[in-house]
Amino acid sequence: MNIMSEPTKETGFFSMVKSILGALFGIQTRQNQEKDFQKRKPTDFIIAGIIAIFILLIAMILIVHSVLS
């Protein structure tokens, strides 16, 4: 039995967050990327990616501010 041929149940919000974070930090495989784009629209990932980058930027600003003060 091939594990890769079985459909996964990950299609929800947390699956997309996991995919966005994997892509953001450069640890997502090409296979997962293709699988994600078959399940969702690219605009979903673009919007979620922009939000993730904004959150990461705010977190970095807060960390630097707290270290310097």
Steps between C-alpha positions, in 0.01 A plus 500: 500500500640837397466767767537781246187395308273532805314830522578715799237661719701820543300764316412738780636818645787341693616314191525829315683662793747210504552537127548879523753468783687225314524717191589811701797330666599305187439149633203398286553228242404540137257210536315671786488825306340333199254316724403826672435683174280214380279538809482880532509814288828694476327814632438321832874444537588852389270661756608263779866554406467876523335467841776259616774738387326789679478297824866394469606860443305626802648221715852591391442869572368419848794269574757758388322773693495294819869405466611859442303647789 
